[in-house]
Amino acid sequence: MDFEDFDSADEPEAPSKTQLKKEALAQQELGERLTTLAPEVLQELPLSEALLAAIEEFQRIPPKHGAVKRQLQYIGRLIRACDTEAIEQALRLRSLSAHQTVGQPREKSEIDDYCETLLEQGDSAIQPLLEQHPQLERQKLRQLLRNYHKASAEKQASCRSRLRDYLKSVCH
């Protein structure tokens, strides 16, 4: 068999280790967000029974207990079996409707949108944001993004809030 006979174009490329880790962290972050929601809200989302039970268990664990991290990892594993896009979409729709019914100012959700876009797209999202808000500092945004991506899973939440606080203080 010659190498020319072997057609690798038919076989899909397996995701890299880095991509798999990023996906696992994203699923774990989604799990963290889900743990902050009320049980009534969780019932409205497309979650499996096992995932709902794991989130309930997480909410019973004392905050400083060592099992918190293990439970979050378990929730992240359970999320792999769920349709994460459907969950994200339901959360976005719920967030939008909550902002409209409560009368939450548009600015807060706009800041959250900027923050999420920056974290997802990285440096490529900075220029469009600077065009809308020239008072922002490119170097500061890049530093905050770099810190977020370098941080461990436990510290990413604080890096995210620093970015959100910076955006809120400048874009008001």
C-alpha positions as a Python dict, from the first residue, in 0.01 Angstrom:
ca = {
    (1, 'M'): (0, 0, 0),
    (2, 'D'): (145, 333, -106),
    (3, 'F'): (108, 654, 87),
    (4, 'E'): (-76, 802, -211),
    (5, 'D'): (-346, 537, -172),
    (6, 'F'): (-414, 648, 183),
    (7, 'D'): (-672, 927, 179),
    (8, 'S'): (-667, 1105, 515),
    (9, 'A'): (-917, 1365, 397),
    (10, 'D'): (-1201, 1120, 469),
    (11, 'E'): (-1108, 1094, 836),
    (12, 'P'): (-1205, 1380, 1068),
    (13, 'E'): (-921, 1529, 1269),
    (14, 'A'): (-934, 1458, 1640),
    (15, 'P'): (-943, 1766, 1865),
    (16, 'S'): (-615, 1860, 2027),
    (17, 'K'): (-549, 1819, 2400),
    (18, 'T'): (-562, 2195, 2440),
    (19, 'Q'): (-901, 2214, 2271),
    (20, 'L'): (-1032, 1931, 2489),
    (21, 'K'): (-909, 2110, 2804),
    (22, 'K'): (-1070, 2437, 2695),
    (23, 'E'): (-1399, 2259, 2634),
    (24, 'A'): (-1379, 2086, 2973),
    (25, 'L'): (-1311, 2420, 3146),
    (26, 'A'): (-1598, 2584, 2960),
    (27, 'Q'): (-1828, 2303, 3072),
    (28, 'Q'): (-1708, 2339, 3429),
    (29, 'E'): (-1768, 2718, 3415),
    (30, 'L'): (-2118, 2654, 3286),
    (31, 'G'): (-2164, 2416, 3578),
    (32, 'E'): (-2047, 2688, 3819),
    (33, 'R'): (-2301, 2930, 3674),
    (34, 'L'): (-2574, 2669, 3708),
    (35, 'T'): (-2492, 2616, 4077),
    (36, 'T'): (-2580, 2979, 4150),
    (37, 'L'): (-2933, 2948, 4012),
    (38, 'A'): (-3247, 2884, 4215),
    (39, 'P'): (-3405, 2536, 4193),
    (40, 'E'): (-3712, 2680, 4016),
    (41, 'V'): (-3491, 2825, 3744),
    (42, 'L'): (-3296, 2501, 3707),
    (43, 'Q'): (-3620, 2312, 3646),
    (44, 'E'): (-3690, 2535, 3343),
    (45, 'L'): (-3354, 2450, 3180),
    (46, 'P'): (-3291, 2143, 2961),
    (47, 'L'): (-3087, 1954, 3225),
    (48, 'S'): (-3071, 1583, 3296),
    (49, 'E'): (-3198, 1442, 3627),
    (50, 'A'): (-2845, 1338, 3724),
    (51, 'L'): (-2718, 1692, 3662),
    (52, 'L'): (-3001, 1845, 3865),
    (53, 'A'): (-2923, 1608, 4152),
    (54, 'A'): (-2551, 1692, 4136),
    (55, 'I'): (-2628, 2066, 4146),
    (56, 'E'): (-2860, 2017, 4445),
    (57, 'E'): (-2584, 1823, 4620),
    (58, 'F'): (-2335, 2102, 4542),
    (59, 'Q'): (-2566, 2361, 4696),
    (60, 'R'): (-2575, 2159, 5020),
    (61, 'I'): (-2195, 2144, 5054),
    (62, 'P'): (-2047, 2412, 5286),
    (63, 'P'): (-1854, 2671, 5080),
    (64, 'K'): (-1512, 2608, 5235),
    (65, 'H'): (-1537, 2230, 5217),
    (66, 'G'): (-1285, 2044, 4998),
    (67, 'A'): (-1562, 1856, 4820),
    (68, 'V'): (-1673, 2173, 4638),
    (69, 'K'): (-1400, 2140, 4374),
    (70, 'R'): (-1466, 1768, 4320),
    (71, 'Q'): (-1839, 1828, 4290),
    (72, 'L'): (-1781, 2104, 4031),
    (73, 'Q'): (-1565, 1865, 3831),
    (74, 'Y'): (-1838, 1602, 3853),
    (75, 'I'): (-2097, 1856, 3735),
    (76, 'G'): (-1864, 1944, 3445),
    (77, 'R'): (-1848, 1575, 3346),
    (78, 'L'): (-2227, 1544, 3360),
    (79, 'I'): (-2265, 1853, 3140),
    (80, 'R'): (-2069, 1674, 2864),
    (81, 'A'): (-2371, 1448, 2810),
    (82, 'C'): (-2606, 1748, 2784),
    (83, 'D'): (-2665, 1984, 2495),
    (84, 'T'): (-2456, 2278, 2620),
    (85, 'E'): (-2572, 2502, 2336),
    (86, 'A'): (-2936, 2453, 2439),
    (87, 'I'): (-2848, 2529, 2803),
    (88, 'E'): (-2653, 2843, 2707),
    (89, 'Q'): (-2938, 2958, 2483),
    (90, 'A'): (-3195, 2904, 2761),
    (91, 'L'): (-2976, 3100, 3004),
    (92, 'R'): (-2938, 3387, 2755),
    (93, 'L'): (-3314, 3399, 2690),
    (94, 'R'): (-3384, 3388, 3063),
    (95, 'S'): (-3130, 3665, 3123),
    (96, 'L'): (-3284, 3886, 2855),
    (97, 'S'): (-3637, 3834, 2984),
    (98, 'A'): (-3525, 3899, 3342),
    (99, 'H'): (-3363, 4227, 3236),
    (100, 'Q'): (-3680, 4334, 3059),
    (101, 'T'): (-3922, 4240, 3338),
    (102, 'V'): (-3720, 4369, 3631),
    (103, 'G'): (-3631, 4690, 3453),
    (104, 'Q'): (-3259, 4623, 3483),
    (105, 'P'): (-3064, 4890, 3298),
    (106, 'R'): (-2942, 4786, 2954),
    (107, 'E'): (-2592, 4894, 3054),
    (108, 'K'): (-2538, 4596, 3286),
    (109, 'S'): (-2625, 4333, 3029),
    (110, 'E'): (-2423, 4526, 2771),
    (111, 'I'): (-2119, 4517, 3001),
    (112, 'D'): (-2172, 4143, 3052),
    (113, 'D'): (-2197, 4096, 2676),
    (114, 'Y'): (-1870, 4286, 2623),
    (115, 'C'): (-1703, 4078, 2892),
    (116, 'E'): (-1820, 3745, 2749),
    (117, 'T'): (-1724, 3847, 2395),
    (118, 'L'): (-1375, 3946, 2507),
    (119, 'L'): (-1325, 3623, 2700),
    (120, 'E'): (-1447, 3408, 2410),
    (121, 'Q'): (-1282, 3589, 2118),
    (122, 'G'): (-972, 3728, 2286),
    (123, 'D'): (-761, 3998, 2121),
    (124, 'S'): (-970, 4001, 1804),
    (125, 'A'): (-1264, 4146, 2001),
    (126, 'I'): (-1064, 4434, 2147),
    (127, 'Q'): (-1051, 4656, 1837),
    (128, 'P'): (-1429, 4666, 1777),
    (129, 'L'): (-1481, 4742, 2146),
    (130, 'L'): (-1222, 5023, 2133),
    (131, 'E'): (-1403, 5172, 1834),
    (132, 'Q'): (-1725, 5185, 2038),
    (133, 'H'): (-1552, 5300, 2358),
    (134, 'P'): (-1227, 5483, 2278),
    (135, 'Q'): (-1174, 5565, 2646),
    (136, 'L'): (-1078, 5200, 2709),
    (137, 'E'): (-709, 5112, 2721),
    (138, 'R'): (-599, 4837, 2483),
    (139, 'Q'): (-304, 4738, 2701),
    (140, 'K'): (-521, 4708, 3013),
    (141, 'L'): (-776, 4492, 2827),
    (142, 'R'): (-504, 4262, 2691),
    (143, 'Q'): (-351, 4229, 3037),
    (144, 'L'): (-687, 4139, 3193),
    (145, 'L'): (-753, 3881, 2919),
    (146, 'R'): (-404, 3734, 2957),
    (147, 'N'): (-451, 3705, 3334),
    (148, 'Y'): (-785, 3530, 3284),
    (149, 'H'): (-645, 3274, 3040),
    (150, 'K'): (-337, 3206, 3255),
    (151, 'A'): (-536, 3170, 3577),
    (152, 'S'): (-639, 2839, 3723),
    (153, 'A'): (-1007, 2743, 3707),
    (154, 'E'): (-1059, 2859, 4066),
    (155, 'K'): (-912, 3205, 4001),
    (156, 'Q'): (-1076, 3269, 3664),
    (157, 'A'): (-1393, 3393, 3833),
    (158, 'S'): (-1203, 3674, 4006),
    (159, 'C'): (-1022, 3762, 3681),
    (160, 'R'): (-1359, 3773, 3505),
    (161, 'S'): (-1498, 4010, 3769),
    (162, 'R'): (-1191, 4237, 3739),
    (163, 'L'): (-1251, 4261, 3364),
    (164, 'R'): (-1622, 4329, 3420),
    (165, 'D'): (-1540, 4596, 3684),
    (166, 'Y'): (-1294, 4767, 3449),
    (167, 'L'): (-1548, 4770, 3166),
    (168, 'K'): (-1819, 4900, 3400),
    (169, 'S'): (-1597, 5178, 3536),
    (170, 'V'): (-1496, 5303, 3191),
    (171, 'C'): (-1802, 5230, 2974),
    (172, 'H'): (-2070, 5382, 3199),
}
